[in-house]
Every structure is written in structure tokens, then in C-alpha cells.
Amino acid sequence: MPDALTLAPTVIEGRVSIVCLDGEACFDCGAVNKTLREAGQVMVQGSSRVWRIVTCGCRPRAAAA
């Protein structure tokens, strides 16, 4: 079985809290007192650093096809 392809990180514009980028708070709502799970990777526009983000599930995400 072939390995799954790695998706490119989502590029985001504007200001984002470092707490959300460090995976210490939900990327969508900023919650810190809920169960958090991995939600993918992002890059801030103009930077080359990839950040692993987390979510509490507050915002439904589209399923990968």
C-alpha cells in the first residue's frame, strides 16, 4: 500500500496568536481548557516556518477527498 501524500500547509494571512501557532490553544476559537487534537499545518504568509495547529472541534472542517 503506497504512503499517503503529505498535504502542503495552509498559508494564512494577517495576525495569529503565537499561542495558537504553538498548539497550546484551539486555532479557531482560542480555547485552552478543552480537549485539543491535531488539525494540520499552517504557514504565515511571508514566512517559511511550518506550524502544527490544534483544534477543539468548534468548527467543522471539510473532509479530504
C-alpha positions in Angstrom: 0.0 0.0 0.0 1.5 3.4 -1.0 2.2 6.0 1.6 -0.3 8.8 1.8 0.8 12.1 0.2 1.6 14.9 2.6 -0.6 17.9 2.1 1.1 21.3 1.8 0.4 23.6 4.8 -2.3 26.2 4.5 -0.9 29.7 4.1 -2.6 32.2 6.4 -2.6 36.0 6.2 -2.8 38.5 9.0 -2.1 38.3 12.6 -2.4 35.0 14.5 -1.7 34.4 18.2 1.6 32.7 18.9 -0.4 30.5 21.5 -2.5 29.1 18.6 0.5 28.6 16.4 2.4 26.8 19.2 -0.5 24.3 19.6 -1.4 25.4 23.1 -4.8 26.8 22.1 -7.5 26.0 19.5 -6.6 27.6 16.3 -10.2 28.5 15.5 -11.5 29.9 18.8 -8.5 30.1 21.1 -9.9 27.7 23.8 -7.3 26.3 26.1 -9.5 24.4 28.5 -11.0 21.9 26.0 -9.6 18.7 24.6 -7.4 19.7 21.7 -6.5 17.5 18.7 -4.1 17.9 15.7 -5.7 20.0 12.9 -3.0 20.2 10.3 -0.2 22.7 9.5 -0.1 26.3 8.5 2.4 28.9 7.3 2.1 32.6 8.0 2.3 34.5 4.7 5.9 35.8 4.2 7.4 33.2 6.5 8.9 29.8 5.7 8.2 28.2 9.2 5.5 25.5 9.3 3.4 25.4 12.4 1.4 22.4 13.6 -2.0 23.6 14.8 -4.7 22.1 17.0 -8.5 22.4 17.3 -11.2 21.6 19.9 -13.7 20.8 17.2 -15.6 24.0 17.4 -15.5 24.5 13.7 -16.4 21.7 11.3 -13.7 21.0 8.6 -14.2 19.7 5.1 -13.2 16.0 4.8 -10.3 15.4 2.4 -11.4 13.8 -0.8 
